[in-house]
Amino acid sequence: MPKIVIASDSFKGSLSSAEVAESIAVGLKSVWKDCKVLKVSVADGGEGTVDALRDSLGGRSVSCKVHDPLMREIEAVYTILADDRTAVIEMASASGLTLLSAAERNPMKTSTFGTGEMIADALSKACDRFLVGIGGSATNDGGMGVFSALGYRFLDRDGRQLPPCGESLAKVAGIDCSRVNPRLHEAVFTVACDVDTPFCGREGAAYIFAPQKGASAEEVEILDSGLENFASVISASLGRDISSVPGSGAAGGLGGAFLAFSDSRLKKGIDMVLDAIDFDSLIEGADAVITGEGRIDSQTFKGKTPFGVMCRARSKGIPVYAIGGCAELDGVSGISRLGSNGGYDRYYGRGFDCIVPAVSGEYDSELAMRKDIAERNVAAAAAFLAKEILGNPQ
């Protein structure tokens, strides 16, 4: 009896990871009724990570009052997994760019304080392991907000506490650790980070990311100078040099702040998720792995879910197939077009045995994203793949 493992990301705006897996399973079973299917919810550390890990490992959603990037009170949600000690947090739910209108975006003023409040809430519930996604931030505060909420005090030259936002970075002259939440020192953080951006400099957080968060050219220079100052104070006060560490500039310097102020490891988002669910053990003995995401294109091969799943499966010699809501792969290096068969475009290469988009040619994208139609299209593509993988049952 063939064993097929399904591990697809969500199709953004259409289907969750669990719903994609169920649709693929329906398609497989329509061709090969006796195959053993293992459905695994996964994500790459960005949107959908909390839901995917809760689906795969069990757990409960927790709602708490926090402050948004402009310090307005909102409700944010995170997950405590079934072990009752691991919290899964997406900073975007408290400190995300989508919480602000275009006119409100200003990384000189925005803060990660609300993300720190979520962590504090989880610490109060006895969590000591954290999986944190830091994508989609509205901030460039060097992590001052998060760790202010956890008890660190960032002081100016006169010993006054500074507001934890981007414009304060250049004024930091000292760090008071006397009021830090004692539970913080007992916690271990794994932080999803898919960029190599350093903390400061021309390739650092401010220059690379602050413009898309609303910073002017002049403000970018101010923010970068502030980050350089903050890194210098951290080095002098804590003996930790984060200025050039790859990934320290993620989320406006929050990656570096985690390294400086807590027991943290930066890890590629998909690897964080796959390690958390012990994916390597789950695929033992599998005859094939099917993965996917809403759009498969050149970005897929830069650490997104299908690529991460493929690398793990290939390391064990397991064939890997992918289904995309759509695909833009013509001209992508290392990818070849197999041509159409049964109404489906087919591609292979870069470790994939076959990549099939659920829709090809001209189509109504809005209609294709409708949940019932997306489920039907994914199931049909999976049925097509079942024949490619397993052959027609006798």
C-alpha positions as CSV (number, residue, x, y, z in Angstrom):
1,M,0.0,0.0,0.0
2,P,1.7,3.2,-1.1
3,K,2.3,5.9,1.5
4,I,1.9,9.5,0.3
5,V,2.7,12.5,2.6
6,I,0.9,15.8,1.8
7,A,2.6,18.9,3.1
8,S,1.4,22.0,1.4
9,D,1.3,25.7,2.4
10,S,-2.0,27.5,2.3
11,F,-3.3,29.0,-0.9
12,K,-3.4,32.6,0.3
13,G,-6.9,34.1,0.2
14,S,-8.4,30.8,-0.7
15,L,-7.5,27.6,1.2
16,S,-5.7,26.9,4.5
17,S,-2.9,24.4,4.6
18,A,-5.3,21.8,6.1
19,E,-7.9,22.5,3.4
20,V,-5.3,22.1,0.6
21,A,-4.2,18.8,2.1
22,E,-7.7,17.5,2.3
23,S,-8.4,18.5,-1.3
24,I,-5.3,16.7,-2.5
25,A,-6.2,13.7,-0.5
26,V,-9.7,13.6,-2.1
27,G,-8.0,13.7,-5.5
28,L,-5.5,10.9,-4.7
29,K,-8.2,8.7,-3.2
30,S,-10.4,9.1,-6.3
31,V,-7.7,7.3,-8.3
32,W,-6.0,5.1,-5.7
33,K,-8.5,4.3,-3.0
34,D,-6.2,2.1,-0.9
35,C,-3.2,4.5,-0.7
36,K,-2.2,5.6,2.8
37,V,-2.3,9.4,3.0
38,L,-0.7,11.4,5.8
39,K,-1.8,15.1,5.8
40,V,0.5,17.6,7.5
41,S,-0.2,21.3,7.9
42,V,2.9,23.4,7.2
43,A,3.9,27.0,6.6
44,D,7.1,29.0,6.0
45,G,7.1,31.1,9.2
46,G,4.9,33.8,7.7
47,E,1.1,34.1,7.5
48,G,-0.6,30.9,8.4
49,T,2.2,29.5,10.6
50,V,0.2,29.7,13.9
51,D,-2.7,27.9,12.3
52,A,-0.5,25.3,10.6
53,L,1.4,24.4,13.8
54,R,-1.9,24.2,15.8
55,D,-3.4,21.9,13.2
56,S,-0.3,19.7,13.1
57,L,0.5,19.6,16.9
58,G,-2.7,20.5,18.6
59,G,-3.2,23.4,20.9
60,R,-5.4,26.3,21.8
61,S,-5.8,29.9,20.6
62,V,-5.2,32.6,23.2
63,S,-6.5,36.2,22.9
64,C,-4.9,39.0,24.8
65,K,-5.1,42.8,24.9
66,V,-1.9,44.4,23.4
67,H,-0.9,47.6,21.7
68,D,-0.7,48.0,17.9
69,P,2.3,49.7,16.3
70,L,1.0,53.2,17.2
71,M,0.3,52.1,20.8
72,R,-3.5,51.8,20.4
73,E,-5.1,48.9,22.3
74,I,-6.2,45.9,20.2
75,E,-6.8,42.2,20.6
76,A,-4.1,39.8,19.4
77,V,-4.2,36.1,19.1
78,Y,-1.4,33.5,19.5
79,T,-1.4,29.7,20.1
80,I,-0.2,27.6,23.0
81,L,0.5,24.1,21.7
82,A,-0.7,20.9,23.2
83,D,2.4,20.5,25.3
84,D,1.2,23.6,27.3
85,R,4.7,25.1,27.2
86,T,5.3,26.2,23.6
87,A,3.8,29.4,22.3
88,V,3.5,30.2,18.6
89,I,3.5,33.9,17.9
90,E,3.2,36.0,14.7
91,M,4.4,39.5,15.4
92,A,2.2,40.7,12.5
93,S,-0.9,40.2,14.7
94,A,0.3,42.9,17.0
95,S,3.0,44.9,15.2
96,G,2.1,44.3,11.5
97,L,2.0,46.7,8.6
98,T,-1.5,45.6,7.8
99,L,-2.7,47.1,11.1
100,L,-2.0,50.6,9.8
101,S,-3.4,52.7,6.9
102,A,-1.0,53.9,4.3
103,A,-1.1,57.4,5.9
104,E,-0.2,55.9,9.4
105,R,3.0,54.1,8.3
106,N,5.9,55.8,10.0
107,P,8.8,53.6,11.3
108,M,10.1,56.6,13.3
109,K,7.0,56.3,15.5
110,T,5.9,52.6,15.3
111,S,6.8,50.1,18.0
112,T,7.0,46.3,18.5
113,F,5.7,46.8,22.1
114,G,2.6,44.7,21.4
115,T,4.6,41.7,20.3
116,G,6.4,41.9,23.6
117,E,3.1,42.0,25.4
118,M,2.0,38.8,23.7
119,I,5.3,37.1,24.8
120,A,4.7,38.4,28.4
121,D,1.2,36.9,28.3
122,A,2.6,33.6,27.2
123,L,5.3,33.7,29.9
124,S,2.6,34.3,32.5
125,K,0.9,31.1,31.3
126,A,4.1,29.1,32.0
127,C,5.3,28.9,28.4
128,D,9.1,28.6,28.1
129,R,9.5,27.7,24.5
130,F,8.6,30.1,21.7
131,L,8.3,29.8,18.0
132,V,8.1,33.4,16.6
133,G,7.3,34.6,13.1
134,I,8.6,38.1,12.5
135,G,7.4,38.8,9.0
136,G,5.2,41.7,7.9
137,S,6.3,44.2,10.5
138,A,5.5,47.9,10.5
139,T,8.5,48.7,12.6
140,N,12.1,49.7,12.7
141,D,12.7,50.1,16.4
142,G,15.5,47.6,16.7
143,G,13.3,45.4,19.0
144,M,13.2,48.1,21.7
145,G,9.4,47.7,21.9
146,V,9.4,43.9,22.4
147,F,12.0,44.0,25.2
148,S,10.6,47.2,26.8
149,A,7.4,45.2,27.3
150,L,9.5,42.4,28.9
151,G,11.1,44.8,31.4
152,Y,14.2,46.2,29.8
153,R,14.5,50.0,30.1
154,F,16.3,51.9,27.4
155,L,17.7,55.2,28.8
156,D,19.0,58.5,27.4
157,R,22.1,60.3,28.7
158,D,20.2,61.7,31.6
159,G,18.9,58.3,32.7
160,R,15.4,58.9,31.4
161,Q,13.4,56.0,29.9
162,L,12.9,56.4,26.2
163,P,9.7,55.5,24.3
164,P,10.4,52.3,22.4
165,C,10.2,53.5,18.8
166,G,12.5,54.1,15.8
167,E,13.2,57.8,16.6
168,S,14.6,56.8,20.0
169,L,17.3,54.5,18.7
170,A,19.8,57.4,18.3
171,K,19.2,58.6,21.9
172,V,19.9,55.3,23.7
173,A,22.9,55.7,26.0
174,G,22.2,52.9,28.5
175,I,20.2,49.8,29.3
176,D,18.7,49.0,32.7
177,C,18.2,45.3,33.1
178,S,17.0,45.4,36.8
179,R,13.3,45.0,36.0
180,V,13.4,42.3,33.3
181,N,10.7,39.7,33.6
182,P,12.4,36.8,35.4
183,R,10.6,34.2,33.3
184,L,12.3,35.6,30.2
185,H,15.7,34.1,31.2
186,E,14.1,30.7,31.5
187,A,12.6,30.8,27.9
188,V,14.1,29.6,24.6
189,F,13.1,31.3,21.4
190,T,13.3,30.1,17.8
191,V,12.7,33.0,15.5
192,A,11.7,32.5,11.8
193,C,14.0,34.5,9.7
194,D,14.4,34.2,5.9
195,V,16.7,37.2,5.3
196,D,20.4,37.7,5.8
197,T,20.1,41.4,6.4
198,P,22.5,42.8,9.0
199,F,21.4,45.1,11.8
200,C,22.7,48.3,10.3
201,G,24.7,49.7,7.3
202,R,23.8,50.1,3.7
203,E,22.5,46.6,3.5
204,G,20.9,46.7,6.9
205,A,17.4,46.9,8.2
206,A,16.7,50.6,7.6
207,Y,18.0,50.9,4.1
208,I,16.5,47.7,2.9
209,F,13.1,47.6,4.6
210,A,12.2,51.0,6.1
211,P,11.1,52.7,2.8
212,Q,8.3,50.1,2.4
213,K,7.2,50.9,5.9
214,G,6.8,54.6,5.2
215,A,10.3,56.1,5.8
216,S,11.6,58.9,3.7
217,A,15.2,58.9,2.4
218,E,16.2,61.3,5.2
219,E,14.4,59.1,7.8
220,V,16.2,56.0,6.5
221,E,19.5,57.6,7.3
222,I,18.3,58.6,10.8
223,L,17.0,55.1,11.5
224,D,20.2,53.5,10.3
225,S,22.3,55.8,12.4
226,G,20.1,55.0,15.3
227,L,20.5,51.3,14.8
228,E,24.2,51.7,14.7
229,N,24.1,53.5,18.0
230,F,21.8,51.0,19.6
231,A,24.1,48.1,18.5
232,S,27.1,49.9,20.0
233,V,25.2,50.4,23.3
234,I,24.2,46.7,23.3
235,S,27.8,45.7,22.7
236,A,29.1,47.9,25.5
237,S,26.4,46.9,28.0
238,L,25.8,43.2,27.2
239,G,29.0,42.2,25.4
240,R,27.1,41.1,22.3
241,D,27.9,42.4,18.9
242,I,24.9,42.0,16.7
243,S,25.7,44.7,14.1
244,S,26.7,42.4,11.3
245,V,25.0,39.1,12.2
246,P,23.1,37.8,9.2
247,G,19.4,38.1,9.9
248,S,19.8,40.6,12.7
249,G,18.2,43.3,10.6
250,A,15.0,41.2,10.1
251,A,11.8,43.0,11.1
252,G,13.5,46.4,11.6
253,G,16.2,44.9,13.8
254,L,14.0,42.6,15.9
255,G,16.1,39.6,14.8
256,G,19.2,41.2,16.4
257,A,17.3,42.2,19.5
258,F,16.2,38.6,20.1
259,L,19.9,37.5,19.9
260,A,20.9,40.3,22.3
261,F,18.3,40.1,25.0
262,S,17.1,36.5,25.1
263,D,18.2,32.9,24.5
264,S,17.3,32.8,20.8
265,R,18.1,31.1,17.5
266,L,17.4,32.5,14.1
267,K,16.2,29.8,11.7
268,K,14.6,29.7,8.2
269,G,10.9,29.8,8.6
270,I,10.1,26.6,6.9
271,D,12.9,24.8,8.8
272,M,11.4,26.1,12.1
273,V,8.1,24.6,11.2
274,L,9.3,21.3,9.8
275,D,11.6,20.8,12.8
276,A,8.7,21.6,15.2
277,I,6.5,18.9,13.7
278,D,9.4,16.4,13.3
279,F,8.8,16.3,9.6
280,D,11.8,14.0,8.9
281,S,10.3,11.3,11.0
282,L,6.8,11.7,9.4
283,I,8.1,11.1,5.9
284,E,10.0,7.9,6.8
285,G,8.9,5.1,4.5
286,A,6.9,7.5,2.2
287,D,6.7,6.6,-1.5
288,A,6.1,10.2,-2.5
289,V,5.6,13.7,-1.0
290,I,3.2,16.2,-2.4
291,T,3.6,19.9,-1.5
292,G,2.4,23.2,-2.9
293,E,1.4,26.8,-2.5
294,G,-0.9,29.3,-4.1
295,R,1.6,30.5,-6.6
296,I,4.7,28.6,-7.7
297,D,7.3,30.8,-9.3
298,S,10.9,31.9,-9.0
299,Q,10.4,33.0,-5.4
300,T,9.4,29.4,-4.5
301,F,13.0,28.4,-4.7
302,K,14.2,31.0,-2.2
303,G,13.2,29.2,1.0
304,K,9.4,29.0,0.6
305,T,7.4,26.0,1.8
306,P,7.5,23.8,-1.3
307,F,11.3,24.2,-1.6
308,G,11.9,23.4,2.1
309,V,9.7,20.3,1.9
310,M,11.4,19.2,-1.3
311,C,14.8,19.5,0.3
312,R,13.9,17.4,3.3
313,A,12.2,14.7,1.1
314,R,15.1,14.6,-1.4
315,S,17.6,14.1,1.4
316,K,15.8,10.8,2.0
317,G,15.5,9.9,-1.7
318,I,11.8,10.4,-1.8
319,P,10.2,11.7,-5.0
320,V,8.5,15.1,-4.6
321,Y,5.6,16.6,-6.5
322,A,4.0,20.0,-6.2
323,I,0.6,21.5,-6.9
324,G,0.2,25.2,-7.3
325,G,-2.9,27.3,-7.4
326,C,-1.1,28.7,-10.5
327,A,2.4,28.6,-11.8
328,E,4.8,31.1,-13.5
329,L,7.8,28.9,-14.3
330,D,8.6,29.6,-17.9
331,G,12.1,31.0,-18.0
332,V,13.0,30.0,-14.4
333,S,16.5,28.7,-14.2
334,G,16.7,24.9,-13.8
335,I,13.0,24.4,-14.6
336,S,11.9,22.6,-17.7
337,R,8.5,22.4,-19.3
338,L,7.2,18.9,-20.0
339,G,4.3,20.2,-22.0
340,S,0.6,19.7,-21.4
341,N,-1.1,16.4,-20.7
342,G,-4.8,16.0,-19.8
343,G,-5.3,19.7,-19.8
344,Y,-2.5,20.3,-17.3
345,D,0.8,22.1,-17.8
346,R,3.7,20.2,-16.4
347,Y,7.1,21.2,-15.2
348,Y,10.1,19.5,-13.6
349,G,13.5,20.4,-12.2
350,R,15.3,21.9,-9.2
351,G,14.5,18.8,-7.2
352,F,10.8,18.4,-8.2
353,D,9.7,15.3,-10.2
354,C,6.7,17.2,-11.4
355,I,5.0,20.5,-10.8
356,V,1.4,21.0,-11.8
357,P,-0.7,24.2,-11.6
358,A,-4.3,23.6,-10.6
359,V,-5.3,26.1,-13.3
360,S,-3.6,26.8,-16.6
361,G,-4.0,29.1,-19.6
362,E,-6.5,31.9,-19.3
363,Y,-8.7,31.9,-16.2
364,D,-10.7,34.1,-13.9
365,S,-8.4,34.5,-10.9
366,E,-11.1,35.8,-8.7
367,L,-13.3,32.8,-9.5
368,A,-10.4,30.4,-9.2
369,M,-9.8,31.6,-5.6
370,R,-13.3,30.9,-4.5
371,K,-13.1,28.2,-1.9
372,D,-15.3,25.6,-3.5
373,I,-13.8,26.0,-6.9
374,A,-10.2,26.0,-5.5
375,E,-11.0,22.8,-3.6
376,R,-12.3,21.2,-6.8
377,N,-9.4,22.3,-9.0
378,V,-6.8,21.1,-6.4
379,A,-8.5,17.7,-6.1
380,A,-8.6,17.3,-9.9
381,A,-4.9,18.2,-10.2
382,A,-4.1,15.7,-7.5
383,A,-6.0,13.0,-9.3
384,F,-3.9,13.8,-12.4
385,L,-0.8,13.5,-10.3
386,A,-1.9,10.3,-8.8
387,K,-1.8,8.7,-12.2
388,E,1.6,10.2,-12.8
389,I,2.9,8.9,-9.5
390,L,1.2,5.6,-9.0
391,G,-0.2,4.7,-12.3
392,N,-3.8,3.6,-12.9
393,P,-5.0,1.0,-10.4
394,Q,-5.9,-2.4,-11.8
